[in-house]
Amino acid sequence: MPIYVVLMSWTDQGVRADRDTVGRREHADALAKKYGARIAHAYWTMGHYDIVSVIEAPDDESITAMMLEVTAEANVRTETLRAFAHDQMQAIVQRTG
């Protein structure tokens, strides 16, 4: 299953509701399930991003739909990166000849 790294920054609304962040993560687990995805890891971070998640999803369309639903709640802005595991990257490099 493809892997995605999702970088999240709280919006002003998300900061005002910071006490709800753990509950929002639990809601995100249910949302992931709706799209056939799984949040493998989620970390609250210091620095430019407030949350970093590693999500496994069946395809680009599923993760995109999930992130549209997450951002519609207006608590976070997201940046989604497609990630490749060691074996996947090795296969990609081998294709280059």
C-alpha positions as CSV (number, residue, x, y, z in Angstrom):
1,M,0.0,0.0,0.0
2,P,1.4,3.4,-0.9
3,I,2.8,5.5,2.0
4,Y,2.2,9.2,2.4
5,V,3.8,11.7,4.8
6,V,1.4,14.4,5.8
7,L,2.7,17.6,7.3
8,M,0.1,19.6,9.2
9,S,0.0,23.2,10.5
10,W,-2.7,24.3,12.9
11,T,-4.9,27.1,11.6
12,D,-6.0,29.9,14.0
13,Q,-9.1,27.8,14.7
14,G,-7.0,24.7,15.4
15,V,-4.9,26.7,17.9
16,R,-7.9,28.0,19.7
17,A,-9.2,24.4,20.0
18,D,-5.8,22.9,20.9
19,R,-7.3,20.9,23.8
20,D,-9.2,18.9,21.2
21,T,-6.2,17.7,19.3
22,V,-6.1,14.2,20.7
23,G,-9.8,13.8,20.0
24,R,-9.2,15.1,16.4
25,R,-6.6,12.4,16.0
26,E,-9.1,9.7,17.0
27,H,-11.6,11.2,14.5
28,A,-8.8,11.0,11.9
29,D,-8.4,7.3,12.5
30,A,-12.1,6.8,11.8
31,L,-11.8,9.0,8.7
32,A,-8.8,7.0,7.5
33,K,-10.8,3.8,7.8
34,K,-13.6,5.3,5.7
35,Y,-11.1,5.7,2.8
36,G,-9.4,2.3,3.3
37,A,-6.3,4.0,4.8
38,R,-4.4,3.6,8.1
39,I,-2.5,6.2,10.1
40,A,0.6,4.3,10.9
41,H,2.2,7.0,13.0
42,A,1.3,10.5,14.1
43,Y,3.6,12.9,16.0
44,W,2.9,16.3,17.5
45,T,6.0,18.3,16.7
46,M,7.8,21.5,17.4
47,G,8.9,23.7,14.6
48,H,7.4,24.6,11.3
49,Y,4.8,21.9,11.4
50,D,2.6,21.0,14.3
51,I,1.8,17.4,13.4
52,V,3.5,14.9,11.1
53,S,1.7,11.7,10.1
54,V,2.6,8.6,8.2
55,I,-0.4,7.3,6.4
56,E,-0.9,4.1,4.3
57,A,-3.6,4.6,1.7
58,P,-4.7,2.5,-1.2
59,D,-4.1,5.2,-3.8
60,D,-3.5,8.9,-4.4
61,E,-7.3,9.5,-4.8
62,S,-8.1,8.0,-1.4
63,I,-5.5,10.1,0.5
64,T,-6.6,13.2,-1.4
65,A,-10.2,12.7,-0.5
66,M,-9.3,12.0,3.1
67,M,-7.2,15.2,3.3
68,L,-10.0,17.3,1.7
69,E,-12.3,16.1,4.4
70,V,-9.7,16.7,7.1
71,T,-9.0,20.3,5.9
72,A,-12.7,21.0,5.5
73,E,-12.9,21.0,9.3
74,A,-10.6,24.1,9.2
75,N,-8.3,23.0,12.1
76,V,-5.2,22.2,10.0
77,R,-3.6,23.0,6.7
78,T,-1.8,20.0,5.1
79,E,1.0,19.2,2.8
80,T,1.1,15.6,1.5
81,L,4.2,13.9,0.3
82,R,4.3,10.5,-1.5
83,A,7.0,8.4,0.2
84,F,8.8,5.3,-1.0
85,A,10.2,2.5,1.1
86,H,13.7,1.1,0.6
87,D,12.6,-1.8,-1.7
88,Q,10.3,0.5,-3.7
89,M,13.1,3.0,-4.3
90,Q,15.5,0.2,-5.2
91,A,13.0,-1.0,-7.9
92,I,12.7,2.6,-9.2
93,V,16.4,3.1,-9.4
94,Q,16.8,-0.3,-11.2
95,R,14.3,0.9,-13.8
96,T,16.6,3.7,-14.8
97,G,19.1,1.3,-16.2
